[in-house]
Amino acid sequence: MTRWSRREPRRWYRGAAVAAALLSAYGLGAATAETEPSRIEPASHEDGLLEEATDRIATSADQPVSRAELREAAISGMLRSLGDPWARYYPPQEYDDFTGWLNGDHKTVRPEPQRGDVVVDRAEDLTVVRVAVFTRGVGAQVRTGVSGSRAVLLDLRGNPGGLLDEAVDTASAFLEDGPVVTYERRGEPAEVISVTSPGDSRVPVVVLVDKGTASAAEIVTGALRDRDRAVIVGSATFGKGTVQEPVRLSDGSAVELTVGRYLTPAGHNLEGVGIEPDITAGSSDAEERGRTVLDGLTGS
């Protein structure tokens, strides 16, 4: 026996009402039982599915949108799907400005005029070196600045990072030989990056850090800490232990991806962890505390 629920007649009524509305909208008898159902064939596109979607959206969307905007949105969406917090897309001019800044070509990109990415204040008993960012040539400037010093205060507070090679050169200024950082890239053997050329391994060094000390600046800090070459003063660093590389696209734009991670000489991965200082100090007294430590190390 067929059983009926009380809701079934109402469902039938609603279905009939919808059918009547459709017939009214499209013209009575426009669709009959004898008419073959319409078939939507996918169109082929010589440049592939993404370009097909780009063309369809650009020509059919209610709000005007350019194909360039759609392509940028598609690339950004791909990068977001990676779950990589450091992945990003650079339009052509922005990428040129950024790489020019890293290479030291376009200092006007900086929001405020500064004395330089490396500032050396030298006195008879102490050399203070402030590194704002690791752009091209910074390592050589640091090495020259500290040559012959009795004690060095290396200020990396607020330094967001920069070029890996320049960080290695900077750390090398205070090491005679041996490892600076280990670089691990997917599918490749770990690469130990060592001192580029012998530096001064005897001069007392204090490194000032804070929560703005990140990436390449943490490579320098971690290397000097693990190699027992510096006392770290300040507050915990940012904690960025990954390396990004840009991939240039045909129109001059670029995508920057995380391609590997680095480890300090003792094997520490700093991602999300950072470096805890040997001596905790706030921003107002970190430099004074650092100078006091150096006085103790030099016997001043």
Solvent accessible surface area in square Angstrom, and as a share of the most:
residue,aa,sasa,rsa
1,M,228,1.02
2,T,99,0.57
3,R,213,0.78
4,W,196,0.69
5,S,59,0.38
6,R,225,0.82
7,R,184,0.67
8,E,57,0.25
9,P,78,0.49
10,R,168,0.61
11,R,148,0.54
12,W,185,0.65
13,Y,149,0.57
14,R,143,0.52
15,G,41,0.39
16,A,42,0.33
17,A,50,0.39
18,V,90,0.52
19,A,50,0.38
20,A,58,0.45
21,A,62,0.48
22,L,99,0.49
23,L,67,0.33
24,S,92,0.60
25,A,80,0.62
26,Y,166,0.63
27,G,34,0.32
28,L,159,0.79
29,G,44,0.42
30,A,66,0.51
31,A,71,0.55
32,T,67,0.39
33,A,104,0.81
34,E,147,0.66
35,T,82,0.48
36,E,148,0.66
37,P,115,0.73
38,S,109,0.70
39,R,201,0.73
40,I,166,0.84
41,E,126,0.57
42,P,121,0.76
43,A,50,0.38
44,S,116,0.75
45,H,56,0.25
46,E,168,0.75
47,D,97,0.50
48,G,33,0.32
49,L,139,0.69
50,L,109,0.54
51,E,42,0.19
52,E,29,0.13
53,A,43,0.33
54,T,12,0.07
55,D,39,0.20
56,R,129,0.47
57,I,81,0.41
58,A,22,0.17
59,T,98,0.57
60,S,88,0.57
61,A,47,0.36
62,D,134,0.69
63,Q,130,0.58
64,P,128,0.81
65,V,43,0.25
66,S,51,0.33
67,R,94,0.34
68,A,60,0.46
69,E,101,0.45
70,L,31,0.15
71,R,97,0.35
72,E,64,0.29
73,A,59,0.46
74,A,40,0.31
75,I,38,0.19
76,S,33,0.22
77,G,26,0.25
78,M,94,0.42
79,L,16,0.08
80,R,175,0.64
81,S,93,0.60
82,L,107,0.53
83,G,65,0.63
84,D,30,0.15
85,P,109,0.68
86,W,78,0.27
87,A,19,0.15
88,R,101,0.37
89,Y,28,0.11
90,Y,10,0.04
91,P,42,0.27
92,P,50,0.32
93,Q,121,0.54
94,E,71,0.32
95,Y,20,0.08
96,D,60,0.31
97,D,50,0.26
98,F,60,0.25
99,T,35,0.20
100,G,6,0.06
101,W,44,0.16
102,L,23,0.12
103,N,67,0.34
104,G,31,0.30
105,D,96,0.50
106,H,87,0.39
107,K,93,0.39
108,T,131,0.76
109,V,66,0.38
110,R,44,0.16
111,P,132,0.83
112,E,115,0.51
113,P,136,0.86
114,Q,100,0.44
115,R,182,0.67
116,G,30,0.29
117,D,11,0.06
118,V,18,0.10
119,V,22,0.13
120,V,54,0.31
121,D,55,0.28
122,R,125,0.46
123,A,62,0.48
124,E,160,0.72
125,D,72,0.37
126,L,19,0.09
127,T,1,0.01
128,V,6,0.03
129,V,0,0.00
130,R,78,0.28
131,V,3,0.02
132,A,31,0.24
133,V,4,0.03
134,F,0,0.00
135,T,3,0.02
136,R,117,0.43
137,G,28,0.27
138,V,0,0.00
139,G,1,0.01
140,A,66,0.51
141,Q,88,0.39
142,V,0,0.00
143,R,69,0.25
144,T,104,0.60
145,G,10,0.10
146,V,6,0.03
147,S,72,0.46
148,G,69,0.67
149,S,14,0.09
150,R,133,0.48
151,A,2,0.02
152,V,0,0.00
153,L,0,0.00
154,L,0,0.00
155,D,11,0.06
156,L,0,0.00
157,R,62,0.23
158,G,48,0.46
159,N,0,0.00
160,P,81,0.51
161,G,1,0.01
162,G,37,0.35
163,L,34,0.17
164,L,38,0.19
165,D,91,0.47
166,E,11,0.05
167,A,0,0.00
168,V,4,0.02
169,D,42,0.22
170,T,0,0.00
171,A,0,0.00
172,S,0,0.00
173,A,2,0.02
174,F,0,0.00
175,L,3,0.02
176,E,101,0.45
177,D,86,0.44
178,G,25,0.24
179,P,50,0.32
180,V,1,0.00
181,V,2,0.01
182,T,22,0.13
183,Y,24,0.09
184,E,64,0.29
185,R,81,0.30
186,R,229,0.84
187,G,84,0.81
188,E,103,0.46
189,P,122,0.77
190,A,59,0.46
191,E,93,0.42
192,V,89,0.51
193,I,37,0.19
194,S,55,0.35
195,V,22,0.13
196,T,79,0.46
197,S,50,0.32
198,P,97,0.61
199,G,21,0.20
200,D,57,0.29
201,S,41,0.27
202,R,220,0.80
203,V,9,0.05
204,P,31,0.19
205,V,3,0.01
206,V,0,0.00
207,V,0,0.00
208,L,0,0.00
209,V,1,0.00
210,D,36,0.19
211,K,162,0.69
212,G,29,0.28
213,T,0,0.00
214,A,9,0.07
215,S,17,0.11
216,A,2,0.02
217,A,0,0.00
218,E,0,0.00
219,I,6,0.03
220,V,0,0.00
221,T,0,0.00
222,G,0,0.00
223,A,0,0.00
224,L,0,0.00
225,R,57,0.21
226,D,35,0.18
227,R,68,0.25
228,D,129,0.67
229,R,33,0.12
230,A,15,0.12
231,V,36,0.21
232,I,0,0.00
233,V,0,0.00
234,G,1,0.01
235,S,42,0.27
236,A,35,0.27
237,T,8,0.05
238,F,110,0.46
239,G,4,0.04
240,K,20,0.08
241,G,0,0.00
242,T,7,0.04
243,V,20,0.12
244,Q,34,0.15
245,E,62,0.28
246,P,63,0.39
247,V,73,0.42
248,R,121,0.44
249,L,60,0.30
250,S,130,0.84
251,D,94,0.49
252,G,16,0.15
253,S,1,0.01
254,A,0,0.00
255,V,18,0.10
256,E,25,0.11
257,L,49,0.25
258,T,40,0.24
259,V,29,0.17
260,G,8,0.08
261,R,92,0.34
262,Y,2,0.01
263,L,32,0.16
264,T,4,0.02
265,P,37,0.23
266,A,65,0.50
267,G,45,0.43
268,H,90,0.40
269,N,61,0.31
270,L,4,0.02
271,E,58,0.26
272,G,70,0.67
273,V,108,0.62
274,G,6,0.06
275,I,1,0.00
276,E,119,0.54
277,P,18,0.11
278,D,85,0.44
279,I,46,0.23
280,T,101,0.59
281,A,8,0.06
282,G,41,0.40
283,S,98,0.63
284,S,114,0.74
285,D,50,0.26
286,A,1,0.01
287,E,40,0.18
288,E,120,0.54
289,R,96,0.35
290,G,0,0.00
291,R,100,0.36
292,T,85,0.49
293,V,28,0.16
294,L,4,0.02
295,D,67,0.35
296,G,62,0.59
297,L,95,0.47
298,T,43,0.25
299,G,67,0.64
300,S,93,0.60
